[in-house]
């Protein structure tokens, strides 16, 4: 199977990694040579760590030879599936999907949006039946879930194919109807925003708020640390999207806006609600 990924940041590289470990050929397309070089390095480092951990029987050279990173969207022409992994911006995503459709007329097209309506994104495309959401979670290699989001026009057969793709990469699929925030983002952001409000008002420290959910409710990672991993800018974007569709209960707290404005985006910037001393600056 040949899979395309548009965007090679942290999320796009993780999606490419997952399909590479499943034995797929992967094409990653970036905006320019500099971004493509960075994406290639990101993917090589990621698969190298998987080989070191014994997570795959394939060697690093074999995996690296199965991925092509470049800037020419025409490289998607013979892909069975193309996933867009550009930032969570409606205009950027519509443009990305239109470019994919033009370059790969026979491919299934997936958007990795975590909150934007699949129907809205697909409305501009000539083949909305071939579009659905594949919502991956960060970090992709370690996550167990992929949320399949079915738009009103999505072909039922495509949903079944998507189940197979998710299982192929060793993850569990859930299928949700296109609705604001789907299932995971709506619940996850609600919890995160309330945790941020609690921190903002001095209820408890970030560590103790997280510890309450980890020990009291058996969450593997608390909501503030999870927000650092996801990216505070990503959380802010999703919250703003949900605020417009679901109301003021999703209004972003002032603390979240402040930290994003200061460039404190979580793990990828080295600082958010926690300090991440070994992090590398990169785009999400």
C-alpha positions as CSV (number, residue, x, y, z in Angstrom):
1,X,0.0,0.0,0.0
2,X,1.3,3.5,-0.9
3,X,0.3,6.3,1.5
4,X,0.8,10.0,1.1
5,X,1.1,12.6,3.9
6,X,0.9,16.3,3.3
7,X,2.8,18.0,6.0
8,X,5.8,16.6,7.8
9,X,5.7,18.3,11.2
10,X,5.4,16.3,14.5
11,X,2.0,14.9,13.6
12,X,2.7,14.2,9.9
13,X,6.0,12.6,10.7
14,X,4.2,10.4,13.2
15,X,1.6,9.3,10.7
16,X,4.3,8.5,8.2
17,X,6.2,6.5,10.9
18,X,3.1,4.4,11.7
19,X,2.5,3.4,8.1
20,X,6.2,2.7,7.5
21,X,6.2,0.3,10.4
22,X,3.2,-1.5,8.9
23,X,5.2,-2.1,5.7
24,X,3.8,0.6,3.6
25,X,5.5,2.9,1.1
26,X,5.1,6.5,2.2
27,X,5.4,9.8,0.4
28,X,5.6,13.0,2.5
29,X,5.2,16.4,0.8
30,X,6.3,19.6,2.4
31,X,6.1,23.3,1.4
32,X,9.8,23.8,0.6
33,X,13.2,22.1,0.6
34,X,14.1,23.3,4.1
35,X,10.9,21.9,5.5
36,X,11.3,18.7,3.6
37,X,14.8,18.2,5.0
38,X,13.6,18.8,8.5
39,X,10.7,16.3,8.0
40,X,13.0,13.7,6.6
41,X,15.3,14.1,9.6
42,X,12.4,13.9,12.0
43,X,11.1,10.6,10.4
44,X,14.6,9.0,10.4
45,X,15.1,9.8,14.0
46,X,11.7,8.4,14.9
47,X,12.1,5.1,13.0
48,X,15.6,4.8,14.5
49,X,14.1,4.9,18.0
50,X,11.6,2.2,17.0
51,X,14.4,0.0,15.7
52,X,16.4,0.5,18.9
53,X,13.4,-0.4,21.0
54,X,12.8,-3.6,19.0
55,X,9.3,-2.3,18.0
56,X,9.8,-3.5,14.4
57,X,11.6,-6.4,12.7
58,X,12.5,-4.1,9.9
59,X,15.9,-2.4,9.8
60,X,16.4,1.4,9.9
61,X,17.8,1.3,6.3
62,X,14.8,-0.7,5.0
63,X,12.3,1.7,6.7
64,X,14.2,4.8,5.4
65,X,14.2,3.4,1.9
66,X,10.4,3.1,2.0
67,X,9.8,6.8,2.5
68,X,10.2,9.7,0.0
69,X,10.1,13.2,1.3
70,X,9.9,16.1,-1.2
71,X,8.0,19.2,-2.3
72,X,6.2,18.0,-5.4
73,X,2.5,17.2,-4.7
74,X,2.4,15.2,-8.0
75,X,4.2,12.5,-6.1
76,X,0.8,11.6,-4.5
77,X,-0.5,10.5,-8.0
78,X,-0.5,6.7,-7.3
79,X,-1.3,6.7,-3.6
80,X,-4.2,4.7,-2.3
81,X,-4.6,7.1,0.7
82,X,-3.4,10.6,1.2
83,X,-3.6,12.2,4.7
84,X,-3.4,15.9,5.2
85,X,-1.5,16.9,8.4
86,X,-1.3,20.7,8.0
87,X,-2.0,23.1,11.0
88,X,-5.5,23.3,12.4
89,X,-6.7,26.1,10.2
90,X,-9.8,25.8,8.0
91,X,-8.4,27.8,5.1
92,X,-5.1,25.9,5.1
93,X,-6.9,22.5,5.3
94,X,-9.4,23.3,2.4
95,X,-6.4,24.4,0.3
96,X,-4.5,21.2,1.2
97,X,-7.5,19.0,0.4
98,X,-8.0,20.7,-3.0
99,X,-4.4,20.2,-3.9
100,X,-4.5,16.6,-2.9
101,X,-7.6,16.0,-4.9
102,X,-6.0,17.6,-8.0
103,X,-2.8,15.5,-7.7
104,X,-4.4,12.2,-6.7
105,X,-7.7,11.8,-8.4
106,X,-8.1,8.2,-7.5
107,X,-7.0,8.3,-3.8
108,X,-9.0,8.3,-0.7
109,X,-8.5,11.6,1.1
110,X,-8.3,11.9,4.9
111,X,-8.0,15.0,7.0
112,X,-6.3,14.9,10.4
113,X,-8.4,17.7,11.8
114,X,-9.2,17.4,15.5
115,X,-12.3,19.8,15.4
116,X,-13.2,21.2,12.0
117,X,-16.3,19.8,10.3
118,X,-15.6,17.1,7.7
119,X,-18.6,18.3,5.8
120,X,-17.4,21.9,5.7
121,X,-13.9,20.8,4.5
122,X,-15.3,18.4,1.9
123,X,-17.8,20.9,0.5
124,X,-15.3,22.5,-1.9
125,X,-14.1,19.2,-3.3
126,X,-15.4,17.4,-6.4
127,X,-15.4,14.0,-4.7
128,X,-16.7,14.4,-1.2
129,X,-17.7,10.7,-1.0
130,X,-13.9,10.0,-1.0
131,X,-13.2,12.2,2.0
132,X,-13.3,11.4,5.7
133,X,-11.5,12.3,8.9
134,X,-8.6,10.2,10.4
135,X,-7.9,11.9,13.7
136,X,-4.5,10.6,14.9
137,X,-3.2,11.4,18.4
138,X,0.1,12.8,19.4
139,X,2.6,11.2,19.8
140,X,1.3,8.9,17.0
141,X,3.8,6.0,17.4
142,X,2.7,5.6,21.1
143,X,-1.0,6.2,20.7
144,X,-3.5,3.4,20.5
145,X,-6.5,5.2,19.0
146,X,-7.5,6.7,15.6
147,X,-10.8,8.4,15.4
148,X,-12.6,7.8,12.0
149,X,-14.9,10.7,11.3
150,X,-17.7,10.0,8.8
151,X,-19.0,13.0,6.9
152,X,-22.6,13.2,5.5
153,X,-21.2,12.4,2.0
154,X,-18.6,9.9,3.0
155,X,-19.1,6.6,1.2
156,X,-19.8,3.7,3.7
157,X,-17.3,1.5,1.9
158,X,-14.6,4.1,2.6
159,X,-15.3,3.9,6.3
160,X,-14.8,0.2,6.2
161,X,-11.5,0.6,4.3
162,X,-10.4,3.1,6.9
163,X,-11.0,0.6,9.7
164,X,-8.7,-1.7,7.9
165,X,-6.0,1.0,7.5
166,X,-6.2,1.8,11.2
167,X,-5.9,-1.9,12.2
168,X,-3.0,-2.3,9.7
169,X,-0.9,0.2,11.7
170,X,-1.8,-1.6,15.0
171,X,-4.3,0.9,16.4
172,X,-7.9,0.8,17.4
173,X,-10.5,2.6,15.3
174,X,-13.6,4.3,16.6
175,X,-16.2,5.7,14.2
176,X,-18.0,8.9,15.0
177,X,-20.4,11.1,13.1
178,X,-19.2,14.5,12.0
179,X,-20.1,16.8,14.8
180,X,-18.3,19.6,16.7
181,X,-15.1,18.2,18.3
182,X,-16.1,14.7,17.3
183,X,-15.8,12.5,20.4
184,X,-12.2,12.8,21.6
185,X,-11.6,16.5,21.1
186,X,-14.9,17.5,22.6
187,X,-14.3,15.5,25.8
188,X,-10.6,16.1,26.0
189,X,-10.8,19.8,25.5
190,X,-13.6,20.2,28.1
191,X,-11.5,18.5,30.7
192,X,-8.3,20.5,29.8
193,X,-10.1,23.9,29.8
194,X,-11.5,23.2,33.3
195,X,-8.1,22.1,34.5
196,X,-6.6,25.4,33.1
197,X,-9.3,27.4,34.8
198,X,-8.5,25.6,38.1
199,X,-4.8,26.4,37.8
200,X,-5.6,30.0,36.8
201,X,-7.7,30.5,39.9
202,X,-5.2,28.9,42.3
203,X,-7.2,25.8,43.2
204,X,-4.0,23.6,43.0
205,X,-0.7,23.3,41.3
206,X,-0.5,21.8,37.8
207,X,1.2,18.7,39.2
208,X,-1.6,18.2,41.8
209,X,-4.4,18.8,39.3
210,X,-2.9,16.2,37.0
211,X,-2.2,13.8,39.9
212,X,-5.9,14.0,40.9
213,X,-6.9,12.6,37.5
214,X,-4.1,10.1,37.3
215,X,-4.6,8.6,40.7
216,X,-8.2,9.3,41.3
217,X,-9.6,8.5,37.9
218,X,-6.8,6.3,36.5
219,X,-6.0,8.6,33.6
220,X,-2.5,7.7,32.4
221,X,-1.6,11.3,31.9
222,X,-3.3,14.3,33.5
223,X,-5.1,17.0,31.4
224,X,-2.4,19.7,31.8
225,X,0.5,17.5,30.9
226,X,-1.6,16.1,28.0
227,X,-2.1,19.7,26.8
228,X,1.6,20.3,26.9
229,X,2.1,17.1,24.7
230,X,-0.7,18.1,22.3
231,X,0.5,21.7,22.1
232,X,-1.1,24.7,23.8
233,X,-1.6,26.4,20.4
234,X,-3.4,23.3,19.1
235,X,-5.7,23.3,22.2
236,X,-6.4,27.0,21.8
237,X,-7.4,26.5,18.1
238,X,-9.7,23.6,18.9
239,X,-11.3,25.5,21.8
240,X,-11.9,28.5,19.6
241,X,-13.5,26.3,17.0
242,X,-15.8,24.6,19.6
243,X,-16.7,28.0,21.1
244,X,-18.1,29.1,17.8
245,X,-20.2,25.9,17.5
246,X,-21.0,24.8,21.0
247,X,-21.0,28.0,23.0
248,X,-19.2,29.8,25.8
249,X,-18.4,26.7,27.9
250,X,-15.5,26.1,25.4
251,X,-14.2,29.7,25.7
252,X,-10.4,29.6,26.1
253,X,-9.2,30.7,29.6
254,X,-7.0,33.8,29.6
255,X,-4.1,31.8,30.9
256,X,-4.1,29.6,27.8
257,X,-4.1,32.7,25.5
258,X,-1.3,34.3,27.6
259,X,1.0,31.2,27.4
260,X,0.4,30.8,23.6
261,X,1.1,34.5,23.1
262,X,4.4,34.1,25.0
263,X,5.4,31.1,22.8
264,X,5.0,28.7,25.6
265,X,3.4,25.9,23.6
266,X,4.3,22.9,25.7
267,X,6.7,20.1,24.9
268,X,7.5,21.3,21.4
269,X,8.7,24.7,22.6
270,X,10.3,23.4,25.8
271,X,7.8,25.1,28.2
272,X,4.1,25.1,28.8
273,X,2.4,24.1,32.1
274,X,5.6,22.1,32.6
275,X,9.3,22.5,31.6
276,X,10.5,20.1,28.9
277,X,14.3,20.5,28.9
278,X,15.0,17.8,26.3
279,X,12.5,19.1,23.7
280,X,13.4,20.3,20.3
281,X,11.7,23.3,18.7
282,X,9.6,22.2,15.7
283,X,6.3,22.9,14.1
284,X,3.3,20.7,15.1
